[in-house]
Amino acid sequence: MKPPDRRLRGRRAMCRWWAAATCAVICLGFVPRAAVAAFEAWRHSATLWILTTPDGADLPATCVEADFPLLVRLDADTFDFGQARPDGADLRFSAADGTSLAHQVEEWDAAGGRACIWVRIPQITGNARQAITMHWGNADAASSSDGAAVFAADNGFCSVLHMDDRLRDETGLVKPVDLGSETAVGMIGAGRRLAAGTGIDCGAAITGFPSGDAPFSSQAWFRADACGAWIFGWGRYAKRLNGNTGDGNEVVISIDAPPGLRWASDGPGGTSSDALPTLGRWCHVVATYRDGTSRIYVDGRPAGSRHHKAAMSLMDNVAMTIGGGRPRSFGFAGCIDEVRVSKVARSDDWIRLEYENQKAGQMLVGGPVQPGTAFAVSPQRLALPEGAAATVTAQAGGAQKVWWTIEKDGAETVADVDRRSFTFRAGRVSADARATLRFKASYADGVRSLDIPVTIAEAIPEPIVTLRTPATWNGRDPLEVVAEVGNREALRATGADTLNVSWTVSGGAVTTQAAADRLLLERSQYGGPIRVRALVDNGGLATTAETVITIDEPDRDPWVERTPAKEEHPEDDQFVARNDADRGLLHCNGTLDGAARRDAATVFFDVFADDKPFTSQTRQPGTDGSYAFTVALEPGLVRYRTEFGTQSAAGRTVLRSAKNIVCGDAWIIEGQSNAEATGPNNGPDEDPAQPADAWIRSYGNQLDGSTRGGWGTAVRTHIWGRPNYGCHQIGAWGMVLARHLVERHRMPVCFINAAHGGTPIWQHQRNPADRFDTSGEYYRNPYKIYGGLLTRVTAARLTHGIRGVIWHQGENDSGAGSPTNDWNYKTYQRYFLDMAAAWKQDFPNLRHYYVFQVWPLPCSMGPKDDQIREAQRTLPRLFSNLRVMSTVGVSTEHTGRGACHFDLEGYAQMGRLMAPLVERDAYGVVAERPLTAPNLRRAWYTTPARDEIALDFGQPVSWNPESVRNLYLDDAPAAIRAAAAEGDIVTLALAAPSQAATITYLRGRDWDGKPANLLRGDNGIAALTFCDVPLEAPAKPKEPTP
């Protein structure tokens, strides 16, 4: 070695010696005598190091933050709780110069061996090492824990809620009231778990918060179970809570669906985050505002900003809620901790410090420095079978901080901090694997580390699975698909034979019921191939097994008759549904009371048609007085009435009678407001009755889903606010359709309208535990709409008389908000399949579904309205009995871009569009041309140059040159130089070859709402819009025959 090298090595060694010596001085407590005297009564002390160096929180040297609340976590692994008072009351902290530091004990769990303490640090600088001392072991010491001293107005805090069981504001400014939340494990100590509908009301008249255009910070830790909710907020919503004065502004932090974060006001303040939260994981979010700039921070990092001059106009008297953004707005589901409001806009460095200090695996502050100088681990290597675990212990005397990492597959992650032992869990592997467990320690002279090589041997086999089932199915008789495990004995030998099985069926509408190792296919509403897939695991990687089953449905299903109730009598205005034998069964069942039973020799049931005798039945009652009559009514424009009574020696006595009974066909209308379709409902008068109306019936109340009103003549709508509003309402297009059927086919009809405005499809589902669930409120109970429908149809005795369902819904699925926490369109078909399966079970003779494709950008809602229409357009692929009708071609003076509700003429057009489909299916009307909206079947490049595209609509279409503006290739306007239609095919000649993978027709955000630029069929009906349809590659030319 050359002399300069020796000198350099010597200097480095001297530097390391001085650093170590300096640290030792601090660790040994060489501080002013007065400071030492202040803690002479405390038997124990230890040094804690605050590290903003690269091996710690990694803050820049320019960072200087004053009066920072530092979180100190203690663990039994490095702290002896038995040396302190049981409640930690003797705990004290001092700075390097011996000055006492204010602190607050948030959590002290001596039995559980953990504690969380906040310490107010006068100053923290970046890229530095700073020591504080912790003192304990004084049985006579009274508690000096003081949250108000740590979180105070002089370090910028307005409100600090630790969200523990005490649920109090450390500043005393707000008085939180719990409204149903529960104490739970928080990010720091205890936190609060909230379910939708529960929350914390912090008051409606809080003063002392930032006001006007003043700066502020709002922040919280949260772990969300679902998206689409406000986390917490404060302020005053100007238009609703302040008398429309225009003053106000609120500060609301929310988690969006799909997962996203933002804070908003009812003005220009607020911004969105480009960092996305993960459901089920803790996330730190901070909203700040200063001088017109709104910022949001996620997990310590700036994630979005927006500037608008004087964006805020906060009032000096505000409300605050946790779990919601406004009073009574509680919708958050999950856990919330450490809610804070400050009257300053916290800096980037401050927020970074908070996150690095408070996160799991925090790197800002080390645990109590351990004595000695040893640095070692035991054992020094691990060899484990999969699923096993082993503990490694470590020594790191004098280290300022220690932590453990795991390196696997080239990635190193922090596994734990401030612990002298770590339990490595091998988990499951599919093959032998290797990893490195690494113990690291930060010293004054740098980071030291020790590697523990880990080998994991595969020892548990994965299941080998095949599916056993016939290759064909009639779709009616229940069919089992059985998951057979080929290596069950090998699994049992290793104790790994407990299997998790997840089933899916794709390709068609099939009702299923899953068991442990098999799937029961109960009923199909589809003919063709379906794919059944099972994902099977025993704790490791899942094994996939699948099979294809071809469903060959019968041409026609036999009619299923309803079993009448033991007590069932005809009612005034009753509607009786006809069956496939062209008759409607009217029942009169019951039991005579004591007097009638004693006197009656026989009982009779007389039926009259238009007041002329139709049939008369007589029989002796049973020994218990019971009787049962069934009369087959002839459908048509006939009014029936009935009389039931007893015959005795004294003569005939009529006990019951009913009038104005009709027999015909029944349908259900379902969906949201454009299925309600009331149109103007403010009067002053109701619609004048038309002759056909007497033959149109409904049952119960559409508004509240109850049986209120019983049977009655159907109406478009009653007058809003009157007692009968909702009774027998079937909506505007429902009345147009009903009148058409009555007038043309001379057949009474019944429509039960169960639609409810503003509801996504997931709020139309059946409660699997209670089919008749009508509890709670709409929008809160997702089963109430279905329960109300079934309650009404059952009370009307029409469960076995419903022939079809007409569905108009989807406007409220153009965005997000479903329980899946994603865009609603992604699960729209799944929800429809579930709903249709429930319909088919509860209404067994249901044979046809009619779906309206919703208007583009409906009610100006999006941004996924194109995708919702695509989900609706492709529903017929899953059913053998479903048709979709377009609404985009409906044209009145009130339709246009972003339209919401149609006017009466628009609804009338919808009724006229759907009528031919209904009468074809119900009355066998033969059409001379297609009755449906053109629906794209296939799109493909026709040439190897990819400069021409063909669109097959499955029915004759007409080309409209104006519709070019509505065509897109890969979301860009399509450059088309020429186009033509011939029969079912539209051919597009492109201006240049294209590599586009998808084609779209009509974007809601771009369409001007004009009917002149639509593509239509030869039947004049506007084509269904389509979105992101894959373009098939051109067919390869055939090889010449040799």
MONOR-V213544 format. One record per residue. N is the residue number from 1. D_FIRST is the distance of its C-alpha to the first C-alpha in whole Angstrom. Layout:
# MONOR-V213544
n=N d_first=D_FIRST
n=N d_first=D_FIRST
This chain:
# MONOR-V213544
n=1 d_first=0
n=2 d_first=4
n=3 d_first=7
n=4 d_first=8
n=5 d_first=6
n=6 d_first=7
n=7 d_first=10
n=8 d_first=11
n=9 d_first=10
n=10 d_first=12
n=11 d_first=15
n=12 d_first=16
n=13 d_first=16
n=14 d_first=18
n=15 d_first=20
n=16 d_first=21
n=17 d_first=22
n=18 d_first=24
n=19 d_first=26
n=20 d_first=26
n=21 d_first=28
n=22 d_first=30
n=23 d_first=31
n=24 d_first=32
n=25 d_first=34
n=26 d_first=36
n=27 d_first=36
n=28 d_first=38
n=29 d_first=40
n=30 d_first=39
n=31 d_first=42
n=32 d_first=45
n=33 d_first=48
n=34 d_first=50
n=35 d_first=49
n=36 d_first=48
n=37 d_first=51
n=38 d_first=53
n=39 d_first=51
n=40 d_first=52
n=41 d_first=54
n=42 d_first=52
n=43 d_first=50
n=44 d_first=47
n=45 d_first=45
n=46 d_first=42
n=47 d_first=40
n=48 d_first=40
n=49 d_first=38
n=50 d_first=39
n=51 d_first=36
n=52 d_first=36
n=53 d_first=33
n=54 d_first=32
n=55 d_first=32
n=56 d_first=35
n=57 d_first=38
n=58 d_first=36
n=59 d_first=38
n=60 d_first=37
n=61 d_first=36
n=62 d_first=40
n=63 d_first=42
n=64 d_first=44
n=65 d_first=46
n=66 d_first=49
n=67 d_first=51
n=68 d_first=49
n=69 d_first=51
n=70 d_first=48
n=71 d_first=48
n=72 d_first=47
n=73 d_first=47
n=74 d_first=47
n=75 d_first=47
n=76 d_first=48
n=77 d_first=45
n=78 d_first=43
n=79 d_first=46
n=80 d_first=49
n=81 d_first=52
n=82 d_first=54
n=83 d_first=52
n=84 d_first=54
n=85 d_first=58
n=86 d_first=59
n=87 d_first=60
n=88 d_first=56
n=89 d_first=58
n=90 d_first=56
n=91 d_first=53
n=92 d_first=52
n=93 d_first=49
n=94 d_first=47
n=95 d_first=45
n=96 d_first=42
n=97 d_first=44
n=98 d_first=46
n=99 d_first=49
n=100 d_first=51
n=101 d_first=51
n=102 d_first=54
n=103 d_first=54
n=104 d_first=56
n=105 d_first=56
n=106 d_first=57
n=107 d_first=57
n=108 d_first=56
n=109 d_first=57
n=110 d_first=56
n=111 d_first=58
n=112 d_first=56
n=113 d_first=52
n=114 d_first=52
n=115 d_first=52
n=116 d_first=52
n=117 d_first=52
n=118 d_first=52
n=119 d_first=50
n=120 d_first=51
n=121 d_first=47
n=122 d_first=48
n=123 d_first=45
n=124 d_first=42
n=125 d_first=40
n=126 d_first=38
n=127 d_first=34
n=128 d_first=34
n=129 d_first=34
n=130 d_first=37
n=131 d_first=38
n=132 d_first=42
n=133 d_first=43
n=134 d_first=46
n=135 d_first=48
n=136 d_first=51
n=137 d_first=53
n=138 d_first=56
n=139 d_first=59
n=140 d_first=61
n=141 d_first=60
n=142 d_first=62
n=143 d_first=60
n=144 d_first=59
n=145 d_first=58
n=146 d_first=60
n=147 d_first=59
n=148 d_first=61
n=149 d_first=59
n=150 d_first=56
n=151 d_first=58
n=152 d_first=60
n=153 d_first=61
n=154 d_first=59
n=155 d_first=56
n=156 d_first=58
n=157 d_first=60
n=158 d_first=63
n=159 d_first=63
n=160 d_first=61
n=161 d_first=62
n=162 d_first=60
n=163 d_first=63
n=164 d_first=63
n=165 d_first=66
n=166 d_first=67
n=167 d_first=67
n=168 d_first=67
n=169 d_first=65
n=170 d_first=63
n=171 d_first=64
n=172 d_first=68
n=173 d_first=69
n=174 d_first=70
n=175 d_first=72
n=176 d_first=71
n=177 d_first=74
n=178 d_first=73
n=179 d_first=75
n=180 d_first=74
n=181 d_first=70
n=182 d_first=69
n=183 d_first=66
n=184 d_first=63
n=185 d_first=59
n=186 d_first=57
n=187 d_first=54
n=188 d_first=54
n=189 d_first=56
n=190 d_first=59
n=191 d_first=61
n=192 d_first=64
n=193 d_first=65
n=194 d_first=68
n=195 d_first=70
n=196 d_first=72
n=197 d_first=75
n=198 d_first=73
n=199 d_first=71
n=200 d_first=71
n=201 d_first=73
n=202 d_first=72
n=203 d_first=75
n=204 d_first=77
n=205 d_first=77
n=206 d_first=74
n=207 d_first=73
n=208 d_first=70
n=209 d_first=68
n=210 d_first=67
n=211 d_first=70
n=212 d_first=71
n=213 d_first=68
n=214 d_first=65
n=215 d_first=62
n=216 d_first=61
n=217 d_first=59
n=218 d_first=60
n=219 d_first=58
n=220 d_first=58
n=221 d_first=56
n=222 d_first=58
n=223 d_first=58
n=224 d_first=61
n=225 d_first=63
n=226 d_first=65
n=227 d_first=65
n=228 d_first=68
n=229 d_first=68
n=230 d_first=67
n=231 d_first=65
n=232 d_first=66
n=233 d_first=67
n=234 d_first=69
n=235 d_first=71
n=236 d_first=75
n=237 d_first=76
n=238 d_first=78
n=239 d_first=81
n=240 d_first=82
n=241 d_first=81
n=242 d_first=82
n=243 d_first=85
n=244 d_first=84
n=245 d_first=83
n=246 d_first=80
n=247 d_first=78
n=248 d_first=75
n=249 d_first=72
n=250 d_first=70
n=251 d_first=67
n=252 d_first=66
n=253 d_first=63
n=254 d_first=64
n=255 d_first=63
n=256 d_first=64
n=257 d_first=65
n=258 d_first=63
n=259 d_first=61
n=260 d_first=60
n=261 d_first=60
n=262 d_first=61
n=263 d_first=63
n=264 d_first=66
n=265 d_first=69
n=266 d_first=73
n=267 d_first=72
n=268 d_first=69
n=269 d_first=66
n=270 d_first=64
n=271 d_first=61
n=272 d_first=60
n=273 d_first=57
n=274 d_first=55
n=275 d_first=53
n=276 d_first=55
n=277 d_first=55
n=278 d_first=56
n=279 d_first=59
n=280 d_first=58
n=281 d_first=55
n=282 d_first=54
n=283 d_first=54
n=284 d_first=53
n=285 d_first=55
n=286 d_first=56
n=287 d_first=58
n=288 d_first=58
n=289 d_first=60
n=290 d_first=60
n=291 d_first=62
n=292 d_first=63
n=293 d_first=60
n=294 d_first=60
n=295 d_first=57
n=296 d_first=56
n=297 d_first=53
n=298 d_first=52
n=299 d_first=49
n=300 d_first=48
n=301 d_first=48
n=302 d_first=50
n=303 d_first=52
n=304 d_first=55
n=305 d_first=57
n=306 d_first=60
n=307 d_first=62
n=308 d_first=65
n=309 d_first=67
n=310 d_first=68
n=311 d_first=68
n=312 d_first=69
n=313 d_first=72
n=314 d_first=71
n=315 d_first=74
n=316 d_first=74
n=317 d_first=76
n=318 d_first=74
n=319 d_first=74
n=320 d_first=71
n=321 d_first=70
n=322 d_first=68
n=323 d_first=68
n=324 d_first=70
n=325 d_first=70
n=326 d_first=74
n=327 d_first=76
n=328 d_first=78
n=329 d_first=75
n=330 d_first=73
n=331 d_first=72
n=332 d_first=68
n=333 d_first=67
n=334 d_first=64
n=335 d_first=62
n=336 d_first=61
n=337 d_first=59
n=338 d_first=58
n=339 d_first=60
n=340 d_first=60
n=341 d_first=61
n=342 d_first=60
n=343 d_first=62
n=344 d_first=58
n=345 d_first=57
n=346 d_first=53
n=347 d_first=50
n=348 d_first=48
n=349 d_first=45
n=350 d_first=48
n=351 d_first=49
n=352 d_first=45
n=353 d_first=45
n=354 d_first=48
n=355 d_first=47
n=356 d_first=44
n=357 d_first=45
n=358 d_first=48
n=359 d_first=47
n=360 d_first=47
n=361 d_first=43
n=362 d_first=42
n=363 d_first=39
n=364 d_first=40
n=365 d_first=40
n=366 d_first=39
n=367 d_first=41
n=368 d_first=41
n=369 d_first=37
n=370 d_first=37
n=371 d_first=36
n=372 d_first=33
n=373 d_first=29
n=374 d_first=30
n=375 d_first=29
n=376 d_first=30
n=377 d_first=33
n=378 d_first=36
n=379 d_first=37
n=380 d_first=33
n=381 d_first=35
n=382 d_first=39
n=383 d_first=41
n=384 d_first=45
n=385 d_first=48
n=386 d_first=49
n=387 d_first=51
n=388 d_first=49
n=389 d_first=47
n=390 d_first=44
n=391 d_first=43
n=392 d_first=39
n=393 d_first=38
n=394 d_first=35
n=395 d_first=34
n=396 d_first=32
n=397 d_first=32
n=398 d_first=32
n=399 d_first=32
n=400 d_first=34
n=401 d_first=35
n=402 d_first=35
n=403 d_first=36
n=404 d_first=36
n=405 d_first=36
n=406 d_first=38
n=407 d_first=36
n=408 d_first=39
n=409 d_first=39
n=410 d_first=36
n=411 d_first=38
n=412 d_first=36
n=413 d_first=39
n=414 d_first=39
n=415 d_first=41
n=416 d_first=41
n=417 d_first=40
n=418 d_first=40
n=419 d_first=41
n=420 d_first=39
n=421 d_first=41
n=422 d_first=41
n=423 d_first=44
n=424 d_first=43
n=425 d_first=46
n=426 d_first=46
n=427 d_first=49
n=428 d_first=51
n=429 d_first=49
n=430 d_first=51
n=431 d_first=48
n=432 d_first=45
n=433 d_first=43
n=434 d_first=39
n=435 d_first=38
n=436 d_first=35
n=437 d_first=36
n=438 d_first=33
n=439 d_first=33
n=440 d_first=31
n=441 d_first=30
n=442 d_first=30
n=443 d_first=28
n=444 d_first=27
n=445 d_first=24
n=446 d_first=25
n=447 d_first=26
n=448 d_first=25
n=449 d_first=27
n=450 d_first=28
n=451 d_first=30
n=452 d_first=33
n=453 d_first=34
n=454 d_first=38
n=455 d_first=40
n=456 d_first=44
n=457 d_first=46
n=458 d_first=49
n=459 d_first=52
n=460 d_first=55
n=461 d_first=57
n=462 d_first=59
n=463 d_first=62
n=464 d_first=64
n=465 d_first=67
n=466 d_first=70
n=467 d_first=73
n=468 d_first=76
n=469 d_first=79
n=470 d_first=82
n=471 d_first=81
n=472 d_first=84
n=473 d_first=86
n=474 d_first=89
n=475 d_first=87
n=476 d_first=90
n=477 d_first=90
n=478 d_first=87
n=479 d_first=84
n=480 d_first=81
n=481 d_first=78
n=482 d_first=76
n=483 d_first=72
n=484 d_first=72
n=485 d_first=69
n=486 d_first=68
n=487 d_first=65
n=488 d_first=67
n=489 d_first=67
n=490 d_first=63
n=491 d_first=62
n=492 d_first=65
n=493 d_first=63
n=494 d_first=59
n=495 d_first=61
n=496 d_first=61
n=497 d_first=64
n=498 d_first=65
n=499 d_first=65
n=500 d_first=65
n=501 d_first=67
n=502 d_first=68
n=503 d_first=71
n=504 d_first=71
n=505 d_first=74
n=506 d_first=74
n=507 d_first=77
n=508 d_first=80
n=509 d_first=81
n=510 d_first=82
n=511 d_first=82
n=512 d_first=80
n=513 d_first=79
n=514 d_first=76
n=515 d_first=76
n=516 d_first=73
n=517 d_first=73
n=518 d_first=76
n=519 d_first=77
n=520 d_first=81
n=521 d_first=82
n=522 d_first=85
n=523 d_first=86
n=524 d_first=86
n=525 d_first=87
n=526 d_first=85
n=527 d_first=86
n=528 d_first=83
n=529 d_first=80
n=530 d_first=78
n=531 d_first=74
n=532 d_first=74
n=533 d_first=70
n=534 d_first=68
n=535 d_first=65
n=536 d_first=64
n=537 d_first=61
n=538 d_first=61
n=539 d_first=58
n=540 d_first=55
n=541 d_first=56
n=542 d_first=59
n=543 d_first=61
n=544 d_first=64
n=545 d_first=67
n=546 d_first=70
n=547 d_first=73
n=548 d_first=76
n=549 d_first=79
n=550 d_first=82
n=551 d_first=85
n=552 d_first=88
n=553 d_first=90
n=554 d_first=94
n=555 d_first=96
n=556 d_first=98
n=557 d_first=97
n=558 d_first=100
n=559 d_first=101
n=560 d_first=100
n=561 d_first=103
n=562 d_first=102
n=563 d_first=103
n=564 d_first=106
n=565 d_first=105
n=566 d_first=108
n=567 d_first=109
n=568 d_first=109
n=569 d_first=112
n=570 d_first=113
n=571 d_first=112
n=572 d_first=113
n=573 d_first=112
n=574 d_first=110
n=575 d_first=108
n=576 d_first=108
n=577 d_first=106
n=578 d_first=107
n=579 d_first=106
n=580 d_first=105
n=581 d_first=109
n=582 d_first=110
n=583 d_first=111
n=584 d_first=110
n=585 d_first=110
n=586 d_first=112
n=587 d_first=112
n=588 d_first=114
n=589 d_first=113
n=590 d_first=113
n=591 d_first=115
n=592 d_first=119
n=593 d_first=119
n=594 d_first=121
n=595 d_first=124
n=596 d_first=124
n=597 d_first=123
n=598 d_first=126
n=599 d_first=129
n=600 d_first=127
n=601 d_first=129
n=602 d_first=126
n=603 d_first=124
n=604 d_first=124
n=605 d_first=121
n=606 d_first=123
n=607 d_first=121
n=608 d_first=123
n=609 d_first=121
n=610 d_first=123
n=611 d_first=125
n=612 d_first=127
n=613 d_first=126
n=614 d_first=123
n=615 d_first=123
n=616 d_first=124
n=617 d_first=123
n=618 d_first=125
n=619 d_first=124
n=620 d_first=124
n=621 d_first=121
n=622 d_first=119
n=623 d_first=120
n=624 d_first=117
n=625 d_first=119
n=626 d_first=116
n=627 d_first=117
n=628 d_first=115
n=629 d_first=116
n=630 d_first=114
n=631 d_first=116
n=632 d_first=114
n=633 d_first=115
n=634 d_first=115
n=635 d_first=113
n=636 d_first=114
n=637 d_first=115
n=638 d_first=117
n=639 d_first=118
n=640 d_first=118
n=641 d_first=119
n=642 d_first=120
n=643 d_first=122
n=644 d_first=121
n=645 d_first=123
n=646 d_first=126
n=647 d_first=129
n=648 d_first=131
n=649 d_first=135
n=650 d_first=135
n=651 d_first=134
n=652 d_first=130
n=653 d_first=128
n=654 d_first=125
n=655 d_first=122
n=656 d_first=119
n=657 d_first=119
n=658 d_first=117
n=659 d_first=117
n=660 d_first=116
n=661 d_first=114
n=662 d_first=112
n=663 d_first=111
n=664 d_first=108
n=665 d_first=104
n=666 d_first=101
n=667 d_first=98
n=668 d_first=95
n=669 d_first=93
n=670 d_first=90
n=671 d_first=87
n=672 d_first=86
n=673 d_first=88
n=674 d_first=89
n=675 d_first=91
n=676 d_first=92
n=677 d_first=94
n=678 d_first=96
n=679 d_first=96
n=680 d_first=98
n=681 d_first=99
n=682 d_first=100
n=683 d_first=104
n=684 d_first=106
n=685 d_first=108
n=686 d_first=107
n=687 d_first=107
n=688 d_first=111
n=689 d_first=111
n=690 d_first=112
n=691 d_first=114
n=692 d_first=111
n=693 d_first=110
n=694 d_first=112
n=695 d_first=111
n=696 d_first=107
n=697 d_first=106
n=698 d_first=103
n=699 d_first=102
n=700 d_first=100
n=701 d_first=98
n=702 d_first=95
n=703 d_first=94
n=704 d_first=93
n=705 d_first=93
n=706 d_first=96
n=707 d_first=100
n=708 d_first=101
n=709 d_first=104
n=710 d_first=105
n=711 d_first=106
n=712 d_first=107
n=713 d_first=108
n=714 d_first=105
n=715 d_first=104
n=716 d_first=101
n=717 d_first=101
n=718 d_first=102
n=719 d_first=102
n=720 d_first=99
n=721 d_first=99
n=722 d_first=103
n=723 d_first=103
n=724 d_first=103
n=725 d_first=100
n=726 d_first=98
n=727 d_first=101
n=728 d_first=102
n=729 d_first=100
n=730 d_first=98
n=731 d_first=97
n=732 d_first=99
n=733 d_first=97
n=734 d_first=98
n=735 d_first=102
n=736 d_first=102
n=737 d_first=101
n=738 d_first=103
n=739 d_first=106
n=740 d_first=106
n=741 d_first=106
n=742 d_first=109
n=743 d_first=111
n=744 d_first=110
n=745 d_first=110
n=746 d_first=112
n=747 d_first=110
n=748 d_first=109
n=749 d_first=105
n=750 d_first=103
n=751 d_first=100
n=752 d_first=98
n=753 d_first=95
n=754 d_first=92
n=755 d_first=90
n=756 d_first=88
n=757 d_first=86
n=758 d_first=83
n=759 d_first=81
n=760 d_first=79
n=761 d_first=79
n=762 d_first=78
n=763 d_first=80
n=764 d_first=83
n=765 d_first=82
n=766 d_first=84
n=767 d_first=82
n=768 d_first=82
n=769 d_first=83
n=770 d_first=86
n=771 d_first=88
n=772 d_first=90
n=773 d_first=87
n=774 d_first=89
n=775 d_first=87
n=776 d_first=85
n=777 d_first=85
n=778 d_first=84
n=779 d_first=81
n=780 d_first=80
n=781 d_first=81
n=782 d_first=80
n=783 d_first=83
n=784 d_first=86
n=785 d_first=87
n=786 d_first=87
n=787 d_first=89
n=788 d_first=91
n=789 d_first=92
n=790 d_first=93
n=791 d_first=95
n=792 d_first=97
n=793 d_first=97
n=794 d_first=98
n=795 d_first=101
n=796 d_first=102
n=797 d_first=103
n=798 d_first=101
n=799 d_first=98
n=800 d_first=99
n=801 d_first=101
n=802 d_first=98
n=803 d_first=98
n=804 d_first=95
n=805 d_first=92
n=806 d_first=92
n=807 d_first=88
n=808 d_first=87
n=809 d_first=84
n=810 d_first=80
n=811 d_first=80
n=812 d_first=78
n=813 d_first=76
n=814 d_first=75
n=815 d_first=72
n=816 d_first=70
n=817 d_first=71
n=818 d_first=72
n=819 d_first=70
n=820 d_first=68
n=821 d_first=66
n=822 d_first=66
n=823 d_first=68
n=824 d_first=71
n=825 d_first=72
n=826 d_first=70
n=827 d_first=72
n=828 d_first=75
n=829 d_first=76
n=830 d_first=75
n=831 d_first=77
n=832 d_first=80
n=833 d_first=80
n=834 d_first=80
n=835 d_first=83
n=836 d_first=85
n=837 d_first=84
n=838 d_first=86
n=839 d_first=89
n=840 d_first=90
n=841 d_first=90
n=842 d_first=92
n=843 d_first=94
n=844 d_first=94
n=845 d_first=97
n=846 d_first=94
n=847 d_first=94
n=848 d_first=93
n=849 d_first=90
n=850 d_first=90
n=851 d_first=87
n=852 d_first=87
n=853 d_first=84
n=854 d_first=83
n=855 d_first=84
n=856 d_first=80
n=857 d_first=78
n=858 d_first=81
n=859 d_first=82
n=860 d_first=79
n=861 d_first=76
n=862 d_first=73
n=863 d_first=71
n=864 d_first=71
n=865 d_first=75
n=866 d_first=75
n=867 d_first=73
n=868 d_first=76
n=869 d_first=78
n=870 d_first=76
n=871 d_first=76
n=872 d_first=80
n=873 d_first=81
n=874 d_first=79
n=875 d_first=81
n=876 d_first=84
n=877 d_first=81
n=878 d_first=81
n=879 d_first=85
n=880 d_first=88
n=881 d_first=90
n=882 d_first=88
n=883 d_first=89
n=884 d_first=87
n=885 d_first=89
n=886 d_first=88
n=887 d_first=88
n=888 d_first=87
n=889 d_first=90
n=890 d_first=92
n=891 d_first=93
n=892 d_first=95
n=893 d_first=95
n=894 d_first=92
n=895 d_first=90
n=896 d_first=87
n=897 d_first=83
n=898 d_first=82
n=899 d_first=85
n=900 d_first=85
n=901 d_first=89
n=902 d_first=92
n=903 d_first=95
n=904 d_first=98
n=905 d_first=99
n=906 d_first=95
n=907 d_first=96
n=908 d_first=99
n=909 d_first=97
n=910 d_first=95
n=911 d_first=98
n=912 d_first=99
n=913 d_first=96
n=914 d_first=96
n=915 d_first=99
n=916 d_first=100
n=917 d_first=97
n=918 d_first=98
n=919 d_first=102
n=920 d_first=101
n=921 d_first=99
n=922 d_first=102
n=923 d_first=105
n=924 d_first=104
n=925 d_first=105
n=926 d_first=104
n=927 d_first=102
n=928 d_first=103
n=929 d_first=99
n=930 d_first=96
n=931 d_first=96
n=932 d_first=92
n=933 d_first=89
n=934 d_first=88
n=935 d_first=84
n=936 d_first=82
n=937 d_first=81
n=938 d_first=79
n=939 d_first=77
n=940 d_first=75
n=941 d_first=74
n=942 d_first=77
n=943 d_first=75
n=944 d_first=72
n=945 d_first=71
n=946 d_first=71
n=947 d_first=74
n=948 d_first=77
n=949 d_first=77
n=950 d_first=80
n=951 d_first=81
n=952 d_first=83
n=953 d_first=85
n=954 d_first=87
n=955 d_first=91
n=956 d_first=92
n=957 d_first=90
n=958 d_first=91
n=959 d_first=88
n=960 d_first=88
n=961 d_first=86
n=962 d_first=86
n=963 d_first=84
n=964 d_first=81
n=965 d_first=79
n=966 d_first=79
n=967 d_first=77
n=968 d_first=73
n=969 d_first=70
n=970 d_first=67
n=971 d_first=68
n=972 d_first=69
n=973 d_first=72
n=974 d_first=74
n=975 d_first=74
n=976 d_first=78
n=977 d_first=80
n=978 d_first=83
n=979 d_first=84
n=980 d_first=87
n=981 d_first=88
n=982 d_first=90
n=983 d_first=92
n=984 d_first=89
n=985 d_first=86
n=986 d_first=85
n=987 d_first=83
n=988 d_first=80
n=989 d_first=79
n=990 d_first=76
n=991 d_first=75
n=992 d_first=72
n=993 d_first=70
n=994 d_first=68
n=995 d_first=66
n=996 d_first=67
n=997 d_first=67
n=998 d_first=69
n=999 d_first=73
n=1000 d_first=74
n=1001 d_first=78
n=1002 d_first=78
n=1003 d_first=76
n=1004 d_first=77
n=1005 d_first=75
n=1006 d_first=76
n=1007 d_first=80
n=1008 d_first=83
n=1009 d_first=85
n=1010 d_first=88
n=1011 d_first=89
n=1012 d_first=90
n=1013 d_first=86
n=1014 d_first=87
n=1015 d_first=87
n=1016 d_first=90
n=1017 d_first=91
n=1018 d_first=95
n=1019 d_first=96
n=1020 d_first=95
n=1021 d_first=93
n=1022 d_first=89
n=1023 d_first=86
n=1024 d_first=84
n=1025 d_first=81
n=1026 d_first=78
n=1027 d_first=74
n=1028 d_first=71
n=1029 d_first=73
n=1030 d_first=70
n=1031 d_first=71
n=1032 d_first=72
n=1033 d_first=70
n=1034 d_first=73
n=1035 d_first=75
n=1036 d_first=73
n=1037 d_first=76
n=1038 d_first=77
n=1039 d_first=76
n=1040 d_first=79
n=1041 d_first=81
n=1042 d_first=81
